Structures are given as structure tokens and as C-alpha cells.
Amino acid sequence: MSTQVSAKPRVAVLFGGRSSEHAISCVTAAGVLAAIDRERYDVVPVGITRAGRWVLVPDDPTLFELTGGKLPEVPAAGTRVALAQEVSEGALQNLDEPAAGVAALQRVDVVLPLLHGPFGEDGTLQGLLELSDTRYVGSGVLASAVSMDKQAMKVLLEGAGLRVGPWTSFHARRWAADEAGCRAEVEALGYPVFVKPARAGSSIGISRVQGPGELAAAVAEAVAHDPKVVVEAAVSGREIECGVLEDLAGGEPRTSVPGEVEVVGDHDFYDFEAKYLDSAGVRLTCPADLPAEVVASVRRTAVRVFEAMGAEGLARVDLFVDPERGEEGIVVNEINTMPGFTPHSMFPRMWAATGVDYPELVDHLLQLALQRPTGLR
């Protein structure tokens, strides 16, 4: 198995994608493209359109920034590229000018996959990269897949002895065949509940349900994004997040100081609009104002979650915390293996507060990926 890379590694920054989180991926890429040190890395920006076309895009972060509430998008125009069909051919091939363009694009030392949601963060892209022996940033196939699936994630976390809130899950076909049975399971959780697509992110398709009369509409909204639905009981506590990074020297994963999310505007919860379109509606505090012993517990729990899921590279762990109850007051909400990475996102903000600035954070992730062996691991 190969472990050699060139003196100045070439990085393919991959973003966009077919999921409903396409625009958020573009915004993340704008931040990362602006932060990569061009003295240390050659950069090849590759956008994936909503239709799934891989195209070379200009190396201009401003094209993909969120400005004036307008969500960015990968344009369909551009030279089409694809991963090589044989390992020996290199990582990228030019589909439009194969004779002239292959040599320039052939070598890619590492892929930085900044895709959120299905077809990117869920193990599908990771499997494709594994097939071509291409190094990449972040978790592998299994950890990506189970972390994306809220039902599978909760089962694994509970199996590892971690505390999660009360929940249930059902498929759209079961709802259609046995709505009464599904309703009884939800009723046992007690209202209010949160109804979510099992495999989506950025709070897309999530509804806060106050009572039985709102449940059918919420299930329909979730099913529009994923046939598998997860329903969670509301958990009391402060919304705390903690970043995790693998250690370059192979030691225990590092953790950031925790941050806190508070919804202060006219939003029922931390939904898509609050996250990305209404900055006045949410307060992000970092570091979170927590007692030192609670901070230590949060950071220990974040490492436990990271390791229980078999995550690699990076993750953001989201928790509910009741500081009055110590360890007993920490409930795991979820793990995100490719968290929002705009300069204003909580993940890089937490690391900045810990002493790792945005460019250094990106460099750390690329160096981790370049250490990664290719082939069977």
C-alpha cells in the first residue's frame, strides 16, 4: 500500500452535491478555499452540481459565499471531471478533453470532501474514494454512514453506554400501514417532540410538534427528505457543541472548548433559517459559560462519542447539558462528521477559541489525510 505524496500536495476541494444541503456545502467551500495556504498546497476546486455533474470551477471563494441571503450554487458550465476508473490512472480525469487534459489533472494527493448530507457525508462518496485509492479528509465509509443515519447513530451510542434522549423511529411504509401504532410510540415519548428525516442535516425537514394534530404534517415533511423518520422527545438542557480533531501524532483525539447555541429570535428551534439566514435569531457563545468540571465532562463525552462511532479526522458533537447534574446531565444529541465549516460556523469558532485558527485548522485536516495509508487499512 502506498504512503508517498509529492513535496507540494495537490488538494481537490470537492463541494456542492445532490443533497438539499448543496448551498451550505458551497458556503463551507468558500471559507475553506480562502483559508488554504497556496504556498503549501496546489488547489483544484471541483463542484458537484445538483444533478450530480462534477465540474472544474474557478478558484474564487467569493463565487460561493452567502451574500444578501442568496444561496450559492455550483454552475453546470465547466470542464467535466471524474475519478479515475483504475488506481494507476490517478485521481481525476478530464472527461471533455481527455487527450489534452488528463496529464494536468491526473495527480491528486488528497480530496477535501466538503459535502453535507446524502451523496457526500453518508459514506457514498467515501466508498468511491476508497475504490480509487484516493486519500481524503474525514471519516471512512462506516462511520460516515452510521453518523448520518440518526437511528443507527443512536443505537451505536446507546450500545457504547452513552446517554441519548428518548426516541423512536419508523419507515414511511409502516406509517402508511400502521399509523395508529406509530402514533402510540410517539405518544409514549410525550409532547412536544421533534420529527426528523433520519438521514438529513442542517435542520432540513425537521418539525417541532406540539400535539397529535400536528404529527401527520410533520411526518410528511420529514418523508419528503427521507422515507425513514426519527422522532425525539424534547430534552431539557442547554445546547452545547464540542469539536473533535484526531491528533497528528496518533494520541487521543483533541477537543475544543465547548460552545453554546441559544435561539433568541422568533424560531421554535435551531432550524435552517436560524442557522443560515437569520443571524440575529441565534446567539453563538464560545467558549460556553459552564463550570470547569462540566466543561471537562463535555470534552470527555465528545471523545467517547467520536471513538464509539469510529470517526476519523474531525467531528462536531452536539449535546444537551444540565450543569446542575454533572455527568448525569449530559445527553448526546448527535455527531456530525463534516460540520459546517464557514468562518462563522461553530466548529471553526470553537477551535479558534481553543487556539487553532481557521487556516491552521484546515492545514491540520489536510496533514491528517496525507498521513492516511491507501488501500486496505
C-alpha positions as CSV (number, residue, x, y, z in Angstrom):
1,M,0.0,0.0,0.0
2,S,1.3,3.5,-0.9
3,T,2.1,6.2,1.6
4,Q,4.2,8.6,-0.7
5,V,2.9,12.0,-1.7
6,S,4.6,14.9,-3.6
7,A,6.5,17.7,-2.0
8,K,3.7,20.1,-2.6
9,P,0.5,18.1,-2.3
10,R,-2.4,18.8,-4.7
11,V,-5.8,19.1,-3.0
12,A,-9.1,18.6,-4.7
13,V,-11.7,20.6,-2.8
14,L,-15.0,18.9,-3.5
15,F,-18.3,20.6,-2.8
16,G,-21.9,21.2,-3.8
17,G,-23.6,17.8,-4.4
18,R,-27.1,16.4,-4.9
19,S,-28.4,16.8,-1.4
20,S,-30.7,19.5,0.0
21,E,-27.6,20.9,1.7
22,H,-26.0,21.9,-1.6
23,A,-25.8,25.6,-0.9
24,I,-24.4,25.1,2.6
25,S,-21.7,23.0,1.1
26,C,-20.8,25.8,-1.3
27,V,-20.6,28.3,1.6
28,T,-18.4,25.9,3.5
29,A,-16.1,25.6,0.4
30,A,-15.9,29.4,0.1
31,G,-14.4,29.6,3.6
32,V,-12.0,26.7,3.1
33,L,-10.8,27.9,-0.3
34,A,-10.0,31.2,1.2
35,A,-8.0,29.6,4.0
36,I,-5.8,27.0,2.3
37,D,-2.2,28.1,2.1
38,R,-1.3,28.2,-1.6
39,E,2.4,28.2,-0.6
40,R,1.9,24.7,0.8
41,Y,-0.8,23.2,-1.4
42,D,-1.9,23.2,-5.0
43,V,-5.7,23.5,-5.1
44,V,-8.1,22.1,-7.6
45,P,-11.7,23.3,-6.8
46,V,-14.3,20.7,-8.1
47,G,-18.0,21.5,-7.8
48,I,-20.8,18.9,-8.0
49,T,-24.0,20.3,-9.5
50,R,-27.4,19.5,-8.1
51,A,-27.7,17.0,-10.9
52,G,-24.5,15.2,-9.9
53,R,-22.2,16.6,-12.6
54,W,-18.5,17.0,-11.4
55,V,-17.0,20.2,-12.9
56,L,-13.9,22.3,-12.5
57,V,-14.8,25.7,-11.1
58,P,-12.8,28.9,-10.7
59,D,-10.5,29.1,-7.7
60,D,-12.5,32.1,-6.4
61,P,-14.1,31.8,-3.0
62,T,-16.3,34.8,-3.5
63,L,-18.3,33.0,-6.1
64,F,-19.7,30.6,-3.4
65,E,-20.2,33.0,-0.4
66,L,-23.6,33.6,1.1
67,T,-24.4,37.2,0.3
68,G,-27.6,39.1,0.8
69,G,-29.5,36.0,1.8
70,K,-28.9,34.5,-1.7
71,L,-27.8,30.8,-1.5
72,P,-24.9,29.9,-3.8
73,E,-24.9,27.0,-6.3
74,V,-22.4,25.1,-8.4
75,P,-22.9,26.2,-12.1
76,A,-23.4,23.4,-14.7
77,A,-20.9,25.0,-17.0
78,G,-17.3,23.9,-16.7
79,T,-14.9,21.1,-17.7
80,R,-16.3,17.8,-16.6
81,V,-14.1,15.6,-14.4
82,A,-14.4,12.2,-12.8
83,L,-12.4,9.9,-10.5
84,A,-10.2,7.5,-12.4
85,Q,-11.5,4.1,-13.2
86,E,-8.2,2.4,-12.4
87,V,-6.0,3.1,-9.4
88,S,-2.9,3.5,-11.6
89,E,-4.5,6.3,-13.7
90,G,-4.5,8.8,-10.8
91,A,-7.4,10.5,-9.0
92,L,-9.0,12.9,-11.6
93,Q,-9.7,12.6,-15.3
94,N,-10.9,15.3,-17.7
95,L,-14.0,14.0,-19.5
96,D,-14.3,16.8,-22.0
97,E,-10.7,16.9,-23.3
98,P,-9.3,13.5,-22.4
99,A,-6.3,13.7,-24.6
100,A,-5.2,17.2,-23.7
101,G,-6.3,17.4,-20.1
102,V,-5.5,14.2,-18.3
103,A,-1.9,14.9,-17.6
104,A,-2.8,18.2,-15.8
105,L,-5.5,16.7,-13.7
106,Q,-4.2,13.2,-13.1
107,R,-2.4,13.6,-9.8
108,V,-4.4,14.5,-6.8
109,D,-2.9,13.7,-3.4
110,V,-5.9,14.3,-1.2
111,V,-9.5,15.1,-1.6
112,L,-11.2,17.5,0.9
113,P,-14.9,16.5,0.6
114,L,-16.9,19.4,1.9
115,L,-20.3,17.9,1.1
116,H,-23.1,17.8,3.6
117,G,-25.9,15.3,3.7
118,P,-26.7,12.3,1.4
119,F,-24.4,11.6,-1.5
120,G,-21.4,13.1,0.2
121,E,-21.4,12.8,4.0
122,D,-23.1,9.5,4.3
123,G,-20.3,7.1,3.2
124,T,-21.2,7.0,-0.5
125,L,-18.5,9.4,-1.6
126,Q,-16.1,7.9,0.9
127,G,-16.6,4.5,-0.7
128,L,-15.9,5.9,-4.2
129,L,-12.7,7.5,-3.0
130,E,-11.7,4.2,-1.3
131,L,-12.2,2.4,-4.6
132,S,-9.7,4.7,-6.4
133,D,-7.2,4.6,-3.5
134,T,-7.6,8.4,-3.0
135,R,-6.7,9.9,0.3
136,Y,-9.4,12.1,1.8
137,V,-10.2,14.2,4.8
138,G,-12.6,12.9,7.4
139,S,-14.4,9.7,8.4
140,G,-14.5,6.5,6.4
141,V,-17.4,4.6,4.9
142,L,-18.9,3.0,8.0
143,A,-18.5,6.0,10.4
144,S,-19.8,8.4,7.8
145,A,-22.9,6.2,7.1
146,V,-23.9,5.5,10.7
147,S,-23.3,9.0,11.8
148,M,-25.5,10.3,9.1
149,D,-28.3,7.9,10.0
150,K,-29.8,9.2,13.2
151,Q,-31.4,5.8,14.1
152,A,-28.2,3.8,13.6
153,M,-26.2,6.5,15.4
154,K,-28.5,6.3,18.5
155,V,-28.3,2.5,18.5
156,L,-24.5,2.6,18.5
157,L,-24.2,5.3,21.1
158,E,-26.6,3.5,23.4
159,G,-24.6,0.3,22.9
160,A,-21.4,2.2,23.9
161,G,-23.1,3.2,27.2
162,L,-23.7,6.9,26.2
163,R,-26.8,8.6,27.2
164,V,-29.2,9.7,24.4
165,G,-32.7,11.2,24.8
166,P,-35.9,9.1,24.4
167,W,-36.7,8.4,20.7
168,T,-38.5,6.2,18.2
169,S,-38.2,5.6,14.5
170,F,-40.3,4.2,11.7
171,H,-40.4,3.9,8.0
172,A,-42.9,5.7,5.7
173,R,-44.4,2.4,4.7
174,R,-45.1,1.5,8.4
175,W,-46.7,4.9,8.9
176,A,-48.9,4.2,5.9
177,A,-49.8,0.6,7.2
178,D,-50.0,1.2,10.9
179,E,-50.4,4.9,11.7
180,A,-52.0,4.2,15.0
181,G,-49.1,2.1,16.2
182,C,-46.6,4.8,15.2
183,R,-48.7,7.4,16.9
184,A,-48.8,5.3,20.1
185,E,-44.9,5.2,20.1
186,V,-44.8,8.9,19.7
187,E,-47.4,9.5,22.4
188,A,-45.2,7.5,24.8
189,L,-42.4,10.0,24.3
190,G,-44.7,12.8,25.4
191,Y,-45.2,16.1,23.5
192,P,-43.5,18.2,22.3
193,V,-41.4,16.0,20.0
194,F,-39.1,16.7,17.1
195,V,-39.8,14.8,13.9
196,K,-36.8,14.4,11.6
197,P,-35.6,12.8,8.4
198,A,-33.2,10.1,9.6
199,R,-30.6,10.9,7.0
200,A,-30.5,14.7,6.5
201,G,-28.8,17.6,8.1
202,S,-28.8,21.4,8.5
203,S,-32.2,21.0,10.2
204,I,-33.8,20.5,6.9
205,G,-37.2,18.7,7.1
206,I,-37.3,18.9,10.9
207,S,-40.5,20.0,12.7
208,R,-41.3,20.7,16.3
209,V,-44.6,19.0,17.1
210,Q,-46.7,20.3,20.0
211,G,-49.5,17.8,19.8
212,P,-51.1,14.8,17.9
213,G,-52.9,17.1,15.5
214,E,-49.5,18.3,14.0
215,L,-47.9,14.9,13.7
216,A,-49.1,13.9,10.2
217,A,-47.9,17.1,8.6
218,A,-44.5,16.8,10.3
219,V,-44.1,13.1,9.2
220,A,-45.0,14.2,5.6
221,E,-42.4,16.9,5.7
222,A,-39.7,14.5,7.0
223,V,-40.6,11.8,4.5
224,A,-40.2,14.3,1.7
225,H,-36.5,14.1,2.5
226,D,-36.1,10.5,3.7
227,P,-38.5,7.6,4.0
228,K,-37.1,6.8,7.4
229,V,-38.3,9.0,10.2
230,V,-36.8,9.6,13.7
231,V,-38.9,11.1,16.4
232,E,-37.2,12.5,19.5
233,A,-38.6,13.7,22.8
234,A,-37.8,17.2,23.7
235,V,-34.8,17.2,26.1
236,S,-34.3,19.9,28.6
237,G,-30.9,21.4,28.9
238,R,-28.6,23.9,27.2
239,E,-27.5,23.1,23.6
240,I,-23.7,22.7,23.8
241,E,-21.3,21.7,21.0
242,C,-17.8,20.4,21.1
243,G,-15.2,20.0,18.3
244,V,-13.0,16.9,18.0
245,L,-9.8,16.5,16.0
246,E,-7.6,13.5,15.5
247,D,-4.1,14.0,16.8
248,L,-1.3,14.2,14.2
249,A,1.0,12.2,16.5
250,G,-1.6,9.4,16.9
251,G,-2.5,10.3,20.5
252,E,-6.0,10.7,22.0
253,P,-8.3,12.9,19.9
254,R,-8.2,16.6,20.8
255,T,-11.2,18.5,21.8
256,S,-12.1,22.2,21.5
257,V,-13.6,24.4,24.3
258,P,-17.4,23.9,24.1
259,G,-19.7,26.4,22.5
260,E,-23.3,27.1,23.2
261,V,-26.2,27.7,20.8
262,E,-29.2,29.8,22.0
263,V,-32.2,30.6,19.9
264,V,-33.2,34.1,20.8
265,G,-35.4,35.2,17.8
266,D,-38.8,34.0,16.5
267,H,-37.8,30.4,15.9
268,D,-39.2,27.3,17.6
269,F,-35.7,25.7,17.5
270,Y,-32.4,25.9,15.7
271,D,-33.8,25.5,12.2
272,F,-32.3,26.1,8.8
273,E,-33.3,29.8,8.7
274,A,-31.9,30.4,12.2
275,K,-28.7,28.7,11.2
276,Y,-28.0,30.4,7.9
277,L,-30.4,33.2,7.1
278,D,-31.3,35.0,10.4
279,S,-28.1,35.7,12.3
280,A,-30.0,37.9,14.7
281,G,-32.2,35.0,15.7
282,V,-29.5,32.9,17.3
283,R,-26.7,33.6,19.7
284,L,-23.5,31.5,19.5
285,T,-21.3,31.8,22.6
286,C,-17.8,30.4,22.6
287,P,-16.5,29.4,25.0
288,A,-19.7,28.4,26.7
289,D,-20.2,29.7,30.2
290,L,-20.0,26.4,32.1
291,P,-18.3,25.3,35.3
292,A,-14.8,23.8,34.7
293,E,-15.9,20.3,35.8
294,V,-18.8,20.4,33.4
295,V,-16.5,21.5,30.5
296,A,-14.2,18.6,31.3
297,S,-17.2,16.2,31.2
298,V,-18.4,17.6,27.9
299,R,-14.9,17.2,26.4
300,R,-14.6,13.6,27.7
301,T,-18.0,12.7,26.3
302,A,-17.2,14.2,22.9
303,V,-14.1,11.9,22.7
304,R,-16.2,8.9,23.7
305,V,-18.8,9.7,21.0
306,F,-16.0,10.2,18.4
307,E,-14.4,6.8,19.2
308,A,-17.7,4.9,19.6
309,M,-18.6,5.9,16.1
310,G,-15.2,5.1,14.7
311,A,-14.9,8.6,13.4
312,E,-11.7,9.9,11.8
313,G,-10.2,13.4,11.2
314,L,-12.8,15.7,12.6
315,A,-16.3,15.8,14.1
316,R,-18.6,18.1,16.0
317,V,-20.5,16.5,18.8
318,D,-23.8,18.1,19.9
319,L,-25.1,17.6,23.4
320,F,-27.8,18.8,25.8
321,V,-26.3,19.8,29.1
322,D,-27.8,20.4,32.5
323,P,-24.9,21.8,34.5
324,E,-26.6,21.1,37.8
325,R,-26.5,17.4,37.3
326,G,-22.8,16.8,36.4
327,E,-22.2,13.7,34.2
328,E,-25.8,12.6,34.6
329,G,-26.9,15.9,33.0
330,I,-25.1,15.3,29.6
331,V,-27.3,13.8,26.8
332,V,-25.8,13.2,23.4
333,N,-27.9,14.7,20.6
334,E,-25.7,13.8,17.5
335,I,-22.3,13.7,15.9
336,N,-21.6,15.5,12.6
337,T,-18.6,14.1,10.7
338,M,-18.4,17.1,8.3
339,P,-19.7,20.0,10.3
340,G,-20.5,23.4,8.9
341,F,-17.1,25.0,8.1
342,T,-17.8,28.5,7.2
343,P,-15.6,31.0,9.1
344,H,-18.6,31.9,11.2
345,S,-19.7,28.3,11.9
346,M,-19.4,26.9,15.4
347,F,-16.8,24.3,14.6
348,P,-14.0,26.7,13.5
349,R,-15.1,29.2,16.1
350,M,-14.6,26.7,18.9
351,W,-11.2,25.8,17.6
352,A,-10.2,29.5,17.3
353,A,-11.2,29.9,20.9
354,T,-9.0,26.9,21.7
355,G,-6.0,28.4,20.0
356,V,-6.3,26.9,16.5
357,D,-7.2,29.5,13.8
358,Y,-9.1,28.7,10.6
359,P,-6.1,28.3,8.2
360,E,-4.3,26.1,10.8
361,L,-7.4,24.0,11.3
362,V,-7.6,23.4,7.5
363,D,-3.9,22.5,7.4
364,H,-4.2,20.1,10.3
365,L,-7.0,18.2,8.5
366,L,-5.1,18.0,5.3
367,Q,-2.0,16.8,7.1
368,L,-4.1,14.1,8.8
369,A,-5.4,12.9,5.5
370,L,-1.9,12.9,3.9
371,Q,-0.8,10.5,6.6
372,R,-3.6,8.1,5.8
373,P,-2.5,4.9,4.1
374,T,-4.3,4.0,0.9
375,G,-5.6,0.5,0.1
376,L,-6.8,-1.8,2.8
377,R,-6.5,-0.4,6.3
